[in-house]
Structures are given as C-alpha cells and as structure tokens.
C-alpha cells in the first residue's frame, strides 16, 4: 500500500519492521525504519502520519475486522543498531588481522 498508492514524497525509502496490535484490535503500532539523517526520519514520520487516515480506510476495506485499529507510527532503530554492530565487528576483525601474533 505504501509503495503503490501512497504518493507522499516525504515518505521516501521506508521499511516496515514490525506491527503490533492490541488484543482488542483497537490500536496498531507500526514500526518503521528509514535510512538517512534525523531530518529524513522526521520527514518520513510526518508523511506517514498524514497518510494514517487513508491507510486506515484501506485497511478497513481489505480486512474484515469488528474494529479498524487506530494507527500509530513509531521509528524502529533496530536496523541502525544492527548496522552499527556490524561495523564494530568489522573494525575488531580488521584490528585483529593487522596485529601480529603475540603468542
């Protein structure tokens, strides 16, 4: 839906990382990640927030639920954290390769 029908240029390269729904299906938290600076993240969040009503209406048409959940978008830093961990591990590996054996 975000790729094909939501045309807000603020959204950019958004990746939905997970969705949690309360037991009564009245609230859906949609976690997203976007590459780039804090400004780009904020811009994407504003775009997603402005598309909330449309997304909720489309969800109501496509999924047969007693209640259509309210939607709350939240930034998920897990992808950035995974990239950071990968960089740390690479630097440790490089450091290990650059050091001569000290046995």
C-alpha positions in Angstrom: 0.0 0.0 0.0 2.8 2.4 0.9 4.7 1.7 -2.3 1.8 1.6 -4.8 -0.9 4.0 -3.6 0.5 6.5 -1.0 2.2 9.2 -3.1 3.6 11.4 -0.4 7.1 12.4 -1.4 8.1 12.8 2.3 7.8 9.1 3.0 10.8 8.0 0.9 12.5 4.6 1.5 10.5 3.4 4.4 10.8 -0.2 5.6 8.1 -1.6 7.9 10.0 -3.6 10.5 7.1 -4.9 12.6 3.5 -4.4 13.5 1.9 -5.0 16.9 -1.8 -4.9 17.5 -3.5 -4.8 20.9 -5.6 -7.8 21.9 -8.9 -5.9 21.2 -7.6 -4.8 17.8 -8.2 -1.1 18.5 -4.6 0.1 18.2 -1.9 -1.0 15.7 1.7 0.2 16.3 3.6 0.2 13.0 7.4 0.3 13.5 9.4 1.6 10.6 13.0 2.3 9.6 14.3 4.7 7.1 18.0 5.3 6.1 19.4 8.8 6.4 19.6 11.6 8.8 17.3 12.6 11.7 15.7 15.1 9.4 14.8 12.4 6.9 13.3 10.3 9.6 11.2 13.1 10.9 10.0 14.0 7.4 9.1 10.3 6.8 7.2 10.2 10.1 5.2 13.3 9.1 4.4 11.8 5.8 3.3 8.6 7.4 1.2 10.4 9.9 -0.5 12.4 7.2 -1.4 9.2 5.4 -2.8 7.5 8.5 -6.4 8.2 7.6 -6.1 6.8 4.1 -4.2 3.7 5.3 -6.9 3.0 8.0 -9.7 3.4 5.4 -7.9 1.0 3.0 -7.3 -1.5 5.9 -11.0 -1.4 6.7 -11.8 -2.2 3.1 -9.3 -5.1 2.8 -9.5 -6.8 6.2 -12.8 -7.8 7.8 -12.5 -6.8 11.5 -15.0 -5.7 14.1 -12.9 -2.6 14.7 -10.4 -0.9 12.4 -7.4 -0.1 14.6 -6.1 3.3 15.2 -2.6 3.5 13.7 0.5 4.8 15.5 3.8 5.0 13.6 7.0 4.7 15.6 10.6 4.8 14.4 12.4 1.5 15.0 16.2 2.0 15.5 17.0 -1.8 15.3 18.3 -1.7 11.7 20.6 1.1 12.5 21.8 -0.7 15.6 22.4 -3.9 13.6 24.5 -1.9 11.1 26.5 -0.3 14.0 27.2 -3.7 15.5 28.3 -5.0 12.1 30.7 -2.0 11.7 32.1 -2.7 15.2 32.7 -6.3 14.5 34.4 -5.5 11.2 36.7 -3.0 12.9 37.6 -5.6 15.5 38.3 -8.1 12.8 40.5 -5.7 10.9 42.3 -4.8 14.1 42.9 -8.5 14.8 44.2 -9.0 11.2 46.6 -6.0 11.5 48.2 -7.2 14.7 50.9 -9.7 14.5 50.5 -12.8 16.7 51.6 -12.2 20.2 51.8 -15.9 21.4 
